[in-house]
Amino acid sequence: MTEQRIGPERQVTLHFAIKLESGEVVDSTEGKSPATFTVGDGNLLPGFEQSLYGLKAGDKRSIAIEPEHGFGQPNPQNVQVMPRGNFAGMELSEGLLIIFNDAANAELPGVVKQFDDAQVTIDFNHPLAGKRLTFEVEIVEVQPV
């Protein structure tokens, strides 16, 4: 029987770590059970998923992911200025994560970029937008779906 390689119609179990250029780990399965996904199910960003094609159980890789294949570039339109009154009674600080609800009542996280007595600037870009990442993987198992 030939070894199963990652591609369409495959279920993949792997350990991973996502690191910033500084080496800081932003997500990882270290100390946890490995992650399992089916190729094409949307659990992995396409750029991460494509980088795994052809790998098999036992393979380890460290893969550079450019922003365009990761979380994209920051979009200036995702930075919004709101009246300070919208945040009455809230203790604000730069970097504070606030969960908003959009028109469809879905949760939308935003980060306080700056604020004063009149207005608050909120960044709705993904925190990893614009960042070059290193995707370290160890393939545990590859099976047909």
C-alpha positions as CSV (number, residue, x, y, z in Angstrom):
1,M,0.0,0.0,0.0
2,T,1.4,3.4,-0.9
3,E,1.8,6.1,1.8
4,Q,-1.1,8.6,2.0
5,R,0.0,12.1,1.1
6,I,-1.8,15.3,1.9
7,G,-4.1,16.4,-0.9
8,P,-7.9,16.5,-1.7
9,E,-10.1,13.9,0.0
10,R,-7.7,13.5,2.9
11,Q,-8.1,13.8,6.6
12,V,-5.0,15.1,8.3
13,T,-3.9,14.9,11.9
14,L,-0.9,17.1,12.8
15,H,0.8,19.0,15.5
16,F,1.5,22.7,14.7
17,A,2.9,26.0,15.9
18,I,2.3,29.4,14.3
19,K,5.1,31.8,15.1
20,L,5.7,35.5,14.5
21,E,9.1,36.6,13.0
22,S,10.1,37.4,16.6
23,G,9.8,33.7,17.4
24,E,6.7,34.4,19.6
25,V,4.2,31.5,19.4
26,V,0.7,32.7,18.6
27,D,-1.0,29.3,18.4
28,S,0.1,25.8,19.0
29,T,-0.9,22.2,19.8
30,E,2.1,21.8,22.1
31,G,1.0,20.0,25.2
32,K,-2.4,19.3,23.6
33,S,-3.9,16.7,21.4
34,P,-3.0,17.1,17.7
35,A,-5.4,18.9,15.4
36,T,-7.4,17.0,12.8
37,F,-8.9,18.5,9.7
38,T,-10.2,17.5,6.3
39,V,-8.5,19.1,3.3
40,G,-10.8,21.8,1.9
41,D,-13.1,22.0,5.0
42,G,-12.1,25.6,5.7
43,N,-10.5,25.0,9.1
44,L,-7.1,26.0,7.7
45,L,-6.4,29.1,5.7
46,P,-5.8,28.1,2.0
47,G,-2.2,29.3,2.2
48,F,-1.5,27.1,5.1
49,E,-3.4,24.1,3.6
50,Q,-1.6,24.4,0.2
51,S,1.8,24.4,1.9
52,L,1.0,20.9,3.3
53,Y,0.2,19.2,0.0
54,G,2.4,16.2,-0.7
55,L,3.5,15.7,2.9
56,K,3.0,12.3,4.6
57,A,2.9,11.0,8.2
58,G,6.2,11.6,10.0
59,D,7.1,14.6,7.9
60,K,8.1,17.8,9.8
61,R,8.4,21.2,8.1
62,S,8.9,24.8,8.9
63,I,7.1,26.9,6.3
64,A,7.2,30.6,5.9
65,I,3.7,32.1,5.2
66,E,3.6,35.5,3.7
67,P,0.7,37.8,4.7
68,E,-1.1,37.3,1.4
69,H,-1.3,33.6,2.1
70,G,-2.0,34.0,5.8
71,F,-4.3,36.6,7.3
72,G,-3.9,39.2,4.5
73,Q,-2.7,42.8,4.6
74,P,-4.4,45.2,7.0
75,N,-7.3,47.0,5.3
76,P,-7.5,50.8,6.3
77,Q,-11.3,50.6,5.9
78,N,-11.3,48.1,8.9
79,V,-10.1,50.9,11.2
80,Q,-13.1,52.9,12.5
81,V,-13.4,56.0,14.6
82,M,-16.4,56.0,17.0
83,P,-17.8,58.5,19.5
84,R,-16.4,58.1,23.0
85,G,-20.0,58.1,24.2
86,N,-20.4,54.6,22.7
87,F,-18.0,53.4,25.4
88,A,-19.6,55.1,28.4
89,G,-18.6,53.5,31.6
90,M,-15.8,51.4,30.0
91,E,-12.3,51.6,31.1
92,L,-10.4,51.8,27.8
93,S,-6.7,51.0,27.1
94,E,-4.7,50.7,23.9
95,G,-4.7,47.1,22.8
96,L,-8.0,46.3,24.6
97,L,-10.0,43.7,22.7
98,I,-13.7,44.5,22.5
99,I,-16.3,42.2,21.0
100,F,-18.9,44.0,18.9
101,N,-22.0,42.6,17.1
102,D,-22.4,43.3,13.4
103,A,-25.8,43.9,11.6
104,A,-26.3,40.1,11.5
105,N,-25.6,39.9,15.2
106,A,-22.3,38.0,14.5
107,E,-19.4,38.7,16.9
108,L,-16.8,41.0,15.5
109,P,-13.6,41.5,17.5
110,G,-12.0,45.0,17.5
111,V,-8.9,46.3,19.2
112,V,-8.6,49.8,20.7
113,K,-5.8,51.6,18.8
114,Q,-6.2,55.0,20.4
115,F,-8.7,57.1,22.3
116,D,-9.4,60.5,23.9
117,D,-12.3,62.2,25.5
118,A,-14.1,62.7,22.1
119,Q,-13.5,59.5,20.1
120,V,-12.2,56.0,20.1
121,T,-10.3,54.4,17.1
122,I,-11.0,50.6,16.7
123,D,-9.1,48.3,14.4
124,F,-11.2,45.4,13.1
125,N,-8.3,43.9,11.1
126,H,-7.2,40.4,12.2
127,P,-4.4,40.8,14.7
128,L,-2.1,38.7,12.4
129,A,-2.9,40.7,9.3
130,G,0.2,42.0,7.6
131,K,2.5,39.6,9.5
132,R,4.9,37.1,8.1
133,L,4.4,33.9,9.9
134,T,6.2,30.6,10.3
135,F,4.0,27.5,10.3
136,E,5.8,24.6,11.9
137,V,4.1,21.2,11.4
138,E,4.6,17.6,12.2
139,I,2.2,15.3,10.3
140,V,0.9,12.6,12.6
141,E,-1.5,10.8,10.2
142,V,-3.0,11.1,6.7
143,Q,-6.1,9.1,5.8
144,P,-8.6,9.0,3.0
145,V,-11.9,10.8,3.9
